[in-house]
Amino acid sequence: MSGTLAQDAVAALVAAARTGALPENDGPNGDGRRTRRVRRVDFTRPTKFGSDVERRMTRAMDAFTRAAATRLSAELRIPVELEVIDIDQLAWSGAHGGLPRDAMGATIYTGERRILLAVEQPFVLAALEFLLGGGDRQTAANRRLGDIDWALSRLLIELLLSQLTPVWEDLTGLDMRLDQLDSTAETSHLASVSEPTLAITIETRMQQRSTTMVLLVPHVSVAHVIDRMAGGERDGALEEGSREETDAAVRTVEVDVRAEVARVRVPLASVRDLRPGDVLRLNAPVEAGITVCADDMPVFRGRPGRLQARRAVQVTGNVEVGA
């Protein structure tokens, strides 16, 4: 049977594809094979950042928002709430183009590369008002920023970075330092238009006002530490420090240490029949000595002895793994 469709059948499939109504049943010949399906692919959403990276980034940013909210509340003397509301992968042009028009862009060096933190201007102006001891009044959201505004805004961004830096260093092993502040329109050159970018959106709530700040992380800025971000490779110095901390934590733990001549499994009935003078064969050679155990773990080989009026064990070697 020929597998070629008639012209009218081809036209019907094309029309169905345009409307998204392709059939999902068996093939037109009824031979049990399923027809080819058209799958929509969004080429504007890159997938350079794996799910592990997104998950660990979300946890890291949650830690940042908790710490930053506490610090801001103390500095501004009003309740401030921060919450991660979205994390997505986009091309740089799409991620940067979606930033609020009135946002202030903070270019941040992380290692030798740069990322961008965009903060909406209403939040910056309101925070500065409270930082200077102002009251609860609506601040003009679109006024032109003066030199004093930019200088104070830099202090506000550095305050946020003081809470973000420890989290970022733990996640990537890279430090952070503020480069410059500018309008977001002047920061589009930080990455190529097609560069895969992780966009983390954080909502800020203060005095019944809700704004957002967005952290844009181009893939090229963290490509050399992406394995670490996914939970894979770790810095050797960090591992060494972790080992020292672990060793110090377990040094004072007390464990039961016992000397075991040998062990043998016998039925419970045989144990009940044992009487004084009976001999229990352990099936272990005498030259094997005894085993020193920490809890249930065999650790050393030894031989029995005496230290003054007390029984003692002389350690003769380590227990071989698998022995």
DOBA-224067 format. One record per residue: x, y, z of N, C-alpha, C in turn; residue in three letters. Coordinates in steps of 0.2 Angstrom, whole numbers, plus 5000, padded with zeros to 4 digits. Example, Ala and Ser with C-alpha at 12.3 -4.5 7.8 and 13.67 -1.06 7.14 Angstrom:
<atoms>
ATOM   n_c1   n_c2   n_c3   ca_c1   ca_c2   ca_c3   c_c1   c_c2   c_c3   res
ATOM   5066   4972   5039    5062    4978    5039   5066   4984   5039   ala
ATOM   5064   4989   5035    5068    4995    5036   5064   5000   5039   ser
</atoms>
This chain:
<atoms>
ATOM   n_c1   n_c2   n_c3   ca_c1   ca_c2   ca_c3   c_c1   c_c2   c_c3   res
ATOM   5004   4994   5000    5000    5000    5000   5004   5006   5000   met
ATOM   5003   5011   4996    5007    5017    4995   5006   5022   5001   ser
ATOM   5012   5025   5004    5011    5029    5009   5010   5036   5007   gly
ATOM   5009   5038   5001    5008    5045    4998   5001   5047   4999   thr
ATOM   5001   5053   5002    4994    5056    5003   4992   5060   4997   leu
ATOM   4985   5060   4996    4982    5063    4991   4983   5071   4992   ala
ATOM   4982   5075   4987    4983    5082    4987   4978   5085   4992   gln
ATOM   4972   5083   4992    4967    5086    4997   4969   5084   5004   asp
ATOM   4971   5078   5005    4973    5076    5012   4979   5080   5014   ala
ATOM   4984   5082   5010    4989    5086    5012   4987   5093   5014   val
ATOM   4982   5096   5010    4980    5102    5011   4976   5102   5018   ala
ATOM   4972   5097   5019    4969    5096    5026   4973   5096   5032   ala
ATOM   4979   5093   5031    4984    5092    5036   4987   5099   5037   leu
ATOM   4989   5103   5032    4992    5110    5033   4987   5114   5036   val
ATOM   4981   5114   5034    4976    5118    5038   4975   5117   5045   ala
ATOM   4975   5110   5047    4975    5108    5054   4981   5110   5058   ala
ATOM   4987   5110   5054    4993    5112    5058   4993   5120   5059   ala
ATOM   4990   5124   5055    4989    5131    5056   4985   5133   5062   arg
ATOM   4980   5129   5063    4975    5130    5069   4977   5126   5075   thr
ATOM   4982   5122   5075    4984    5118    5080   4979   5112   5082   gly
ATOM   4976   5110   5077    4971    5104    5078   4973   5098   5074   ala
ATOM   4979   5096   5074    4982    5090    5071   4979   5084   5075   leu
ATOM   4977   5079   5071    4974    5073    5075   4979   5069   5078   pro
ATOM   4977   5066   5084    4982    5062    5088   4981   5054   5088   glu
ATOM   4976   5052   5083    4975    5045    5083   4979   5042   5078   asn
ATOM   4978   5035   5076    4982    5032    5072   4983   5035   5065   asp
ATOM   4988   5032   5062    4989    5035    5055   4983   5034   5050   gly
ATOM   4984   5037   5045    4978    5037    5040   4977   5030   5037   pro
ATOM   4982   5026   5037    4981    5019    5034   4979   5014   5039   asn
ATOM   4978   5016   5046    4975    5012    5051   4980   5006   5052   gly
ATOM   4987   5007   5051    4991    5002    5052   4994   5002   5059   asp
ATOM   4991   5006   5064    4994    5006    5071   4999   5011   5072   gly
ATOM   5002   5014   5067    5007    5019    5068   5004   5026   5069   arg
ATOM   5007   5030   5074    5004    5036    5076   5007   5041   5071   arg
ATOM   5002   5046   5069    5004    5051    5064   5010   5056   5067   thr
ATOM   5014   5059   5063    5019    5064    5066   5015   5070   5069   arg
ATOM   5017   5072   5074    5014    5078    5078   5019   5084   5077   arg
ATOM   5016   5090   5077    5019    5096    5077   5020   5099   5084   val
ATOM   5026   5100   5086    5027    5102    5093   5029   5109   5093   arg
ATOM   5026   5114   5096    5028    5121    5097   5035   5122   5101   arg
ATOM   5039   5125   5098    5046    5126    5101   5047   5134   5102   val
ATOM   5048   5136   5108    5049    5143    5109   5057   5144   5109   asp
ATOM   5059   5147   5103    5067    5148    5103   5069   5154   5106   phe
ATOM   5065   5158   5109    5067    5164    5113   5069   5162   5120   thr
ATOM   5067   5156   5123    5069    5154    5129   5074   5149   5129   arg
ATOM   5080   5151   5131    5086    5147    5131   5086   5142   5137   pro
ATOM   5090   5137   5137    5090    5132    5142   5097   5131   5145   thr
ATOM   5101   5136   5145    5108    5135    5147   5109   5134   5154   lys
ATOM   5105   5137   5158    5105    5135    5165   5101   5129   5167   phe
ATOM   5104   5124   5170    5100    5118    5171   5095   5119   5177   gly
ATOM   5091   5114   5178    5086    5114    5183   5089   5115   5190   ser
ATOM   5095   5111   5191    5099    5111    5197   5101   5118   5199   asp
ATOM   5103   5122   5194    5106    5129    5195   5100   5133   5197   val
ATOM   5094   5133   5193    5088    5137    5195   5086   5135   5202   glu
ATOM   5086   5129   5204    5084    5127    5211   5088   5130   5216   arg
ATOM   5095   5129   5215    5100    5132    5220   5100   5140   5220   arg
ATOM   5099   5143   5214    5098    5150    5214   5092   5152   5218   met
ATOM   5087   5149   5217    5081    5151    5220   5082   5151   5228   thr
ATOM   5085   5145   5230    5086    5145    5238   5091   5150   5240   arg
ATOM   5096   5152   5236    5101    5157    5238   5097   5164   5238   ala
ATOM   5093   5165   5233    5090    5172    5233   5084   5172   5239   met
ATOM   5081   5167   5241    5077    5167    5246   5081   5169   5253   asp
ATOM   5087   5166   5253    5091    5168    5259   5093   5175   5259   ala
ATOM   5094   5178   5253    5096    5185    5252   5090   5189   5254   phe
ATOM   5084   5187   5252    5078    5192    5253   5076   5192   5261   thr
ATOM   5077   5186   5264    5076    5186    5271   5081   5191   5275   arg
ATOM   5087   5190   5273    5093    5194    5276   5092   5202   5275   ala
ATOM   5090   5203   5268    5090    5210    5266   5084   5213   5269   ala
ATOM   5078   5210   5270    5072    5213    5273   5073   5215   5280   ala
ATOM   5077   5210   5284    5079    5212    5291   5083   5218   5291   thr
ATOM   5088   5218   5287    5093    5224    5287   5089   5231   5285   arg
ATOM   5085   5230   5279    5082    5236    5277   5077   5239   5282   leu
ATOM   5073   5234   5286    5069    5236    5291   5072   5240   5296   ser
ATOM   5078   5238   5298    5082    5241    5304   5084   5248   5301   ala
ATOM   5087   5248   5295    5090    5254    5293   5085   5260   5292   glu
ATOM   5079   5258   5289    5074    5262    5287   5069   5264   5292   leu
ATOM   5069   5259   5297    5064    5260    5303   5057   5259   5301   arg
ATOM   5056   5255   5296    5049    5253    5294   5049   5246   5292   ile
ATOM   5043   5242   5292    5043    5235    5290   5044   5235   5282   pro
ATOM   5049   5231   5280    5051    5230    5273   5050   5222   5272   val
ATOM   5047   5220   5266    5046    5213    5264   5049   5212   5257   glu
ATOM   5053   5207   5256    5056    5205    5250   5054   5198   5249   leu
ATOM   5052   5196   5242    5050    5190    5241   5052   5188   5233   glu
ATOM   5055   5182   5232    5056    5180    5225   5050   5178   5222   val
ATOM   5048   5181   5217    5041    5179    5214   5042   5176   5207   ile
ATOM   5048   5176   5204    5049    5173    5197   5056   5172   5196   asp
ATOM   5058   5167   5193    5065    5165    5190   5064   5162   5183   ile
ATOM   5067   5165   5178    5066    5163    5171   5072   5164   5167   asp
ATOM   5073   5160   5162    5078    5160    5157   5076   5164   5151   gln
ATOM   5079   5169   5149    5078    5173    5143   5084   5174   5139   leu
ATOM   5083   5176   5133    5089    5180    5129   5090   5187   5133   ala
ATOM   5096   5189   5132    5098    5195    5136   5093   5201   5133   trp
ATOM   5092   5201   5127    5087    5207    5124   5080   5206   5127   ser
ATOM   5078   5200   5128    5071    5199    5131   5071   5201   5138   gly
ATOM   5076   5199   5142    5076    5200    5149   5077   5207   5151   ala
ATOM   5082   5210   5147    5083    5218    5148   5078   5222   5146   his
ATOM   5075   5220   5140    5069    5224    5138   5063   5223   5142   gly
ATOM   5062   5218   5147    5057    5218    5151   5058   5222   5158   gly
ATOM   5063   5225   5158    5064    5229    5165   5060   5235   5165   leu
ATOM   5058   5237   5171    5054    5244    5171   5058   5249   5168   pro
ATOM   5054   5254   5165    5058    5259    5161   5061   5264   5166   arg
ATOM   5058   5265   5172    5061    5270    5177   5066   5266   5182   asp
ATOM   5068   5260   5180    5072    5257    5185   5079   5260   5185   ala
ATOM   5083   5259   5191    5090    5261    5191   5094   5255   5191   met
ATOM   5099   5255   5186    5103    5249    5185   5110   5249   5188   gly
ATOM   5111   5244   5192    5117    5244    5196   5122   5238   5193   ala
ATOM   5127   5240   5190    5132    5236    5186   5136   5233   5192   thr
ATOM   5136   5226   5192    5140    5223    5198   5145   5218   5195   ile
ATOM   5152   5219   5197    5157    5215    5195   5157   5208   5200   tyr
ATOM   5157   5203   5197    5157    5196    5200   5163   5193   5197   thr
ATOM   5169   5193   5201    5175    5190    5198   5177   5196   5192   gly
ATOM   5178   5193   5186    5180    5198    5181   5174   5199   5176   glu
ATOM   5168   5197   5178    5162    5197    5173   5157   5202   5177   arg
ATOM   5152   5204   5173    5147    5208    5176   5140   5206   5176   arg
ATOM   5136   5207   5181    5129    5206    5181   5125   5212   5182   ile
ATOM   5119   5212   5182    5115    5218    5183   5109   5218   5188   leu
ATOM   5109   5222   5192    5103    5223    5197   5099   5229   5196   leu
ATOM   5093   5228   5194    5089    5234    5192   5083   5235   5197   ala
ATOM   5083   5241   5200    5078    5242    5206   5074   5248   5203   val
ATOM   5067   5247   5204    5063    5252    5202   5064   5259   5206   glu
ATOM   5063   5264   5202    5064    5271    5205   5060   5273   5211   gln
ATOM   5053   5271   5211    5049    5272    5217   5052   5269   5223   pro
ATOM   5054   5263   5223    5057    5260    5229   5063   5264   5231   phe
ATOM   5067   5266   5227    5074    5269    5229   5072   5276   5232   val
ATOM   5067   5280   5229    5066    5286    5232   5062   5286   5239   leu
ATOM   5058   5281   5239    5055    5280    5246   5059   5278   5251   ala
ATOM   5064   5273   5249    5069    5271    5254   5074   5277   5256   ala
ATOM   5076   5281   5251    5080    5287    5253   5076   5292   5258   leu
ATOM   5070   5292   5257    5066    5297    5261   5066   5294   5268   glu
ATOM   5065   5288   5269    5065    5285    5276   5072   5285   5279   phe
ATOM   5077   5284   5274    5084    5283    5276   5086   5290   5279   leu
ATOM   5083   5296   5277    5085    5302    5279   5081   5305   5285   leu
ATOM   5076   5300   5287    5072    5302    5293   5065   5305   5291   gly
ATOM   5064   5305   5284    5057    5307    5282   5051   5303   5284   gly
ATOM   5045   5306   5284    5039    5303    5286   5036   5299   5280   gly
ATOM   5030   5296   5282    5027    5292    5277   5023   5296   5272   asp
ATOM   5026   5299   5267    5022    5303    5262   5024   5300   5255   arg
ATOM   5019   5301   5250    5021    5298    5244   5026   5302   5240   gln
ATOM   5031   5299   5238    5037    5302    5235   5036   5302   5227   thr
ATOM   5038   5308   5224    5037    5308    5217   5041   5303   5213   ala
ATOM   5037   5299   5209    5041    5293    5206   5045   5294   5200   ala
ATOM   5043   5300   5197    5046    5301    5190   5051   5307   5190   asn
ATOM   5052   5310   5196    5056    5316    5196   5063   5315   5194   arg
ATOM   5067   5319   5191    5074    5319    5189   5078   5318   5195   arg
ATOM   5083   5313   5195    5087    5312    5200   5093   5317   5200   leu
ATOM   5095   5320   5206    5101    5324    5206   5107   5320   5208   gly
ATOM   5112   5324   5209    5119    5321    5211   5118   5318   5218   asp
ATOM   5115   5321   5223    5114    5319    5229   5110   5312   5229   ile
ATOM   5104   5312   5225    5100    5306    5225   5105   5300   5222   asp
ATOM   5109   5301   5217    5113    5296    5215   5118   5294   5220   trp
ATOM   5121   5298   5224    5126    5296    5229   5122   5292   5235   ala
ATOM   5116   5295   5237    5113    5291    5242   5110   5284   5239   leu
ATOM   5109   5284   5233    5106    5278    5230   5112   5273   5230   ser
ATOM   5118   5275   5229    5124    5270    5229   5124   5267   5236   arg
ATOM   5123   5271   5241    5124    5268    5248   5118   5263   5249   leu
ATOM   5112   5264   5246    5107    5260    5247   5108   5253   5243   leu
ATOM   5111   5254   5237    5113    5247    5233   5118   5244   5237   ile
ATOM   5123   5247   5240    5129    5244    5243   5126   5240   5249   glu
ATOM   5121   5243   5252    5117    5240    5258   5114   5233   5256   leu
ATOM   5111   5233   5250    5108    5227    5247   5114   5222   5246   leu
ATOM   5119   5224   5243    5125    5220    5241   5128   5217   5247   leu
ATOM   5128   5221   5253    5131    5218    5259   5127   5211   5261   ser
ATOM   5121   5211   5259    5117    5205    5261   5117   5200   5255   gln
ATOM   5118   5202   5249    5119    5197    5243   5125   5194   5243   leu
ATOM   5131   5198   5244    5137    5195    5243   5139   5188   5247   thr
ATOM   5137   5188   5253    5139    5181    5256   5135   5175   5253   pro
ATOM   5129   5177   5251    5125    5171    5248   5128   5170   5241   val
ATOM   5130   5175   5237    5133    5174    5231   5140   5170   5231   trp
ATOM   5144   5172   5236    5150    5169    5237   5149   5161   5238   glu
ATOM   5144   5160   5242    5143    5153    5244   5141   5149   5238   asp
ATOM   5137   5152   5234    5134    5149    5228   5139   5148   5222   leu
ATOM   5143   5153   5221    5148    5153    5215   5155   5153   5217   thr
ATOM   5157   5155   5223    5164    5156    5225   5167   5163   5222   gly
ATOM   5163   5167   5220    5165    5174    5217   5163   5179   5222   leu
ATOM   5167   5184   5222    5165    5190    5226   5161   5195   5222   asp
ATOM   5158   5200   5225    5154    5205    5221   5156   5212   5223   met
ATOM   5156   5217   5218    5158    5224    5220   5154   5228   5215   arg
ATOM   5152   5233   5218    5147    5238    5214   5152   5242   5209   leu
ATOM   5150   5242   5203    5154    5246    5198   5151   5253   5197   asp
ATOM   5145   5253   5194    5142    5260    5193   5135   5260   5193   gln
ATOM   5131   5265   5194    5124    5266    5194   5122   5270   5188   leu
ATOM   5117   5268   5184    5115    5272    5179   5108   5270   5177   asp
ATOM   5104   5273   5173    5098    5271    5170   5098   5264   5167   ser
ATOM   5093   5260   5167    5094    5254    5163   5095   5254   5156   thr
ATOM   5093   5260   5153    5093    5261    5146   5101   5261   5144   ala
ATOM   5105   5263   5149    5112    5263    5147   5116   5257   5149   glu
ATOM   5112   5252   5151    5116    5245    5153   5115   5240   5148   thr
ATOM   5112   5241   5142    5110    5236    5138   5116   5233   5134   ser
ATOM   5122   5236   5135    5128    5233    5132   5132   5228   5136   his
ATOM   5129   5226   5142    5133    5222    5146   5133   5215   5143   leu
ATOM   5129   5213   5139    5129    5206    5136   5127   5206   5129   ala
ATOM   5128   5201   5125    5125    5201    5118   5118   5200   5118   ser
ATOM   5114   5202   5113    5107    5202    5113   5104   5195   5114   val
ATOM   5108   5190   5111    5106    5183    5111   5109   5179   5117   ser
ATOM   5112   5182   5122    5116    5179    5127   5110   5176   5132   glu
ATOM   5110   5169   5134    5106    5166    5138   5107   5170   5145   pro
ATOM   5101   5172   5148    5101    5176    5154   5096   5173   5159   thr
ATOM   5098   5172   5166    5094    5171    5171   5091   5177   5174   leu
ATOM   5085   5178   5174    5081    5184    5177   5078   5182   5183   ala
ATOM   5080   5185   5189    5077    5183    5195   5073   5190   5197   ile
ATOM   5066   5189   5198    5062    5195    5200   5060   5195   5207   thr
ATOM   5061   5200   5211    5060    5200    5218   5055   5206   5219   ile
ATOM   5050   5205   5223    5045    5210    5225   5047   5213   5231   glu
ATOM   5046   5220   5232    5048    5223    5238   5041   5226   5240   thr
ATOM   5039   5226   5246    5033    5228    5249   5035   5233   5255   arg
ATOM   5033   5239   5255    5035    5244    5260   5030   5249   5260   met
ATOM   5027   5250   5266    5021    5255    5267   5016   5255   5262   gln
ATOM   5013   5249   5261    5008    5247    5256   5010   5249   5249   gln
ATOM   5016   5249   5247    5018    5250    5240   5022   5244   5238   arg
ATOM   5021   5242   5232    5024    5236    5229   5028   5238   5223   ser
ATOM   5034   5236   5223    5039    5237    5217   5043   5231   5216   thr
ATOM   5047   5231   5211    5051    5225    5210   5058   5227   5209   thr
ATOM   5063   5222   5210    5070    5223    5208   5071   5216   5204   met
ATOM   5075   5217   5199    5077    5211    5195   5085   5210   5194   val
ATOM   5087   5204   5196    5094    5202    5195   5095   5199   5188   leu
ATOM   5099   5201   5184    5100    5198    5177   5107   5195   5178   leu
ATOM   5107   5188   5176    5114    5185    5177   5115   5182   5170   val
ATOM   5119   5185   5165    5121    5182    5159   5125   5176   5160   pro
ATOM   5124   5171   5156    5127    5164    5156   5135   5165   5156   his
ATOM   5137   5170   5152    5144    5171    5151   5147   5173   5157   val
ATOM   5144   5176   5162    5147    5179    5168   5148   5173   5173   ser
ATOM   5145   5168   5172    5145    5162    5177   5147   5156   5174   val
ATOM   5148   5156   5167    5150    5149    5164   5155   5145   5167   ala
ATOM   5161   5149   5169    5166    5145    5172   5165   5142   5179   his
ATOM   5159   5144   5182    5158    5141    5189   5151   5138   5189   val
ATOM   5148   5136   5183    5142    5134    5182   5141   5127   5186   ile
ATOM   5147   5123   5186    5146    5116    5189   5146   5117   5197   asp
ATOM   5149   5122   5199    5148    5124    5206   5141   5126   5208   arg
ATOM   5138   5130   5204    5132    5132    5205   5127   5127   5205   met
ATOM   5128   5121   5201    5124    5116    5201   5125   5111   5207   ala
ATOM   5130   5112   5211    5131    5108    5217   5136   5103   5215   gly
ATOM   5140   5104   5210    5145    5099    5208   5152   5101   5211   gly
ATOM   5156   5104   5207    5163    5105    5209   5163   5110   5215   glu
ATOM   5168   5109   5220    5168    5114    5225   5176   5116   5226   arg
ATOM   5176   5122   5228    5183    5125    5229   5187   5121   5234   asp
ATOM   5193   5119   5233    5197    5115    5237   5198   5118   5244   gly
ATOM   5199   5124   5245    5200    5128    5251   5194   5127   5255   ala
ATOM   5188   5128   5252    5182    5127    5256   5181   5120   5258   leu
ATOM   5183   5115   5254    5182    5108    5257   5187   5107   5262   glu
ATOM   5193   5109   5262    5198    5109    5268   5195   5112   5274   glu
ATOM   5192   5118   5273    5189    5121    5279   5183   5117   5282   gly
ATOM   5179   5114   5278    5174    5110    5280   5176   5104   5284   ser
ATOM   5181   5101   5281    5184    5095    5285   5187   5097   5292   arg
ATOM   5190   5103   5292    5192    5105    5299   5187   5106   5304   glu
ATOM   5181   5109   5301    5176    5111    5305   5172   5104   5308   glu
ATOM   5172   5099   5303    5169    5093    5305   5173   5089   5310   thr
ATOM   5179   5089   5309    5184    5086    5313   5183   5089   5320   asp
ATOM   5183   5096   5321    5183    5099    5327   5176   5097   5331   ala
ATOM   5171   5096   5327    5164    5095    5330   5164   5088   5332   ala
ATOM   5167   5083   5330    5166    5076    5332   5172   5074   5337   val
ATOM   5177   5079   5338    5182    5077    5343   5180   5075   5350   arg
ATOM   5174   5079   5352    5172    5078    5359   5167   5073   5360   thr
ATOM   5165   5070   5355    5159    5065    5355   5162   5059   5358   val
ATOM   5158   5056   5364    5160    5050    5367   5157   5044   5364   glu
ATOM   5161   5039   5363    5159    5033    5360   5161   5027   5365   val
ATOM   5157   5021   5364    5159    5015    5368   5164   5011   5364   asp
ATOM   5170   5010   5368    5175    5006    5365   5176   4999   5368   val
ATOM   5176   4994   5365    5177    4987    5368   5182   4983   5364   arg
ATOM   5184   4978   5368    5189    4973    5365   5185   4967   5364   ala
ATOM   5185   4964   5358    5181    4958    5356   5186   4953   5354   glu
ATOM   5186   4947   5358    5190    4941    5356   5188   4939   5349   val
ATOM   5182   4937   5349    5179    4934    5342   5172   4934   5343   ala
ATOM   5168   4932   5338    5161    4932    5338   5159   4926   5334   arg
ATOM   5154   4923   5336    5151    4917    5332   5143   4917   5333   val
ATOM   5140   4915   5328    5132    4915    5328   5130   4907   5330   arg
ATOM   5126   4907   5335    5124    4900    5337   5116   4901   5339   val
ATOM   5113   4895   5338    5105    4895    5340   5104   4897   5347   pro
ATOM   5099   4900   5348    5097    4902    5355   5096   4896   5360   leu
ATOM   5094   4891   5357    5094    4885    5361   5101   4882   5364   ala
ATOM   5106   4883   5359    5113    4881    5362   5115   4886   5367   ser
ATOM   5113   4892   5367    5115    4897    5372   5112   4895   5378   val
ATOM   5106   4893   5378    5102    4892    5384   5105   4885   5387   arg
ATOM   5108   4881   5383    5110    4874    5386   5117   4875   5389   asp
ATOM   5121   4881   5388    5127    4882    5391   5128   4881   5398   leu
ATOM   5133   4878   5401    5134    4877    5408   5141   4879   5410   arg
ATOM   5142   4880   5416    5149    4881    5418   5154   4876   5416   pro
ATOM   5159   4877   5413    5164    4872    5411   5163   4870   5404   gly
ATOM   5158   4872   5400    5157    4871    5393   5162   4875   5389   asp
ATOM   5164   4872   5383    5168    4876    5379   5164   4878   5373   val
ATOM   5165   4885   5371    5162    4888    5365   5167   4889   5360   leu
ATOM   5167   4886   5355    5172    4886    5349   5170   4893   5345   arg
ATOM   5175   4897   5345    5174    4904    5341   5177   4903   5334   leu
ATOM   5180   4898   5332    5182    4897    5325   5187   4903   5323   asn
ATOM   5191   4906   5327    5195    4911    5326   5202   4909   5328   ala
ATOM   5207   4910   5324    5214    4908    5326   5217   4912   5331   pro
ATOM   5221   4909   5336    5224    4913    5341   5228   4919   5339   val
ATOM   5232   4918   5334    5236    4923    5331   5233   4929   5329   glu
ATOM   5226   4929   5328    5222    4935    5325   5221   4940   5331   ala
ATOM   5223   4938   5337    5222    4942    5343   5215   4944   5344   gly
ATOM   5214   4951   5346    5207    4953    5347   5206   4959   5343   ile
ATOM   5200   4961   5343    5198    4967    5339   5195   4972   5343   thr
ATOM   5197   4978   5342    5195    4984    5346   5190   4988   5342   val
ATOM   5184   4988   5345    5178    4991    5341   5176   4998   5344   cys
ATOM   5174   5003   5340    5171    5009    5342   5164   5008   5341   ala
ATOM   5159   5007   5346    5152    5006    5345   5152   4999   5341   asp
ATOM   5149   4999   5335    5149    4992    5332   5154   4992   5326   asp
ATOM   5159   4997   5326    5163    4997    5320   5170   4995   5322   met
ATOM   5173   4989   5319    5179    4987    5320   5185   4992   5318   pro
ATOM   5189   4994   5322    5194    4999    5321   5201   4996   5321   val
ATOM   5203   4993   5326    5210    4991    5327   5211   4983   5329   phe
ATOM   5217   4980   5327    5219    4974    5329   5223   4975   5336   arg
ATOM   5223   4970   5340    5227    4971    5346   5228   4964   5350   gly
ATOM   5232   4964   5355    5232    4958    5359   5231   4960   5366   arg
ATOM   5228   4955   5370    5227    4957    5377   5233   4957   5381   pro
ATOM   5233   4961   5387    5238    4961    5392   5236   4964   5398   gly
ATOM   5241   4967   5402    5239    4969    5408   5243   4975   5410   arg
ATOM   5240   4980   5413    5243    4986    5414   5242   4987   5422   leu
ATOM   5248   4986   5426    5248    4985    5433   5242   4980   5435   gln
ATOM   5237   4982   5438    5232    4978    5441   5226   4978   5436   ala
ATOM   5226   4981   5430    5220    4981    5426   5222   4978   5419   arg
ATOM   5216   4975   5417    5217    4972    5410   5218   4978   5405   arg
ATOM   5221   4976   5399    5223    4981    5394   5223   4978   5387   ala
ATOM   5223   4982   5382    5224    4980    5375   5230   4984   5372   val
ATOM   5234   4980   5369    5240    4984    5365   5238   4984   5358   gln
ATOM   5237   4989   5355    5235    4990    5348   5241   4988   5343   val
ATOM   5240   4983   5339    5245    4981    5334   5244   4983   5327   thr
ATOM   5238   4986   5325    5237    4988    5318   5230   4990   5317   gly
ATOM   5229   4992   5311    5222    4994    5309   5218   4988   5306   asn
ATOM   5212   4988   5307    5208    4983    5304   5207   4984   5296   val
ATOM   5209   4979   5292    5209    4980    5285   5201   4981   5283   glu
ATOM   5200   4985   5278    5193    4986    5275   5191   4980   5272   val
ATOM   5185   4978   5274    5182    4972    5271   5184   4966   5274   gly
ATOM   5189   4966   5279    5191    4960    5283   5186   4958   5288   ala
</atoms>
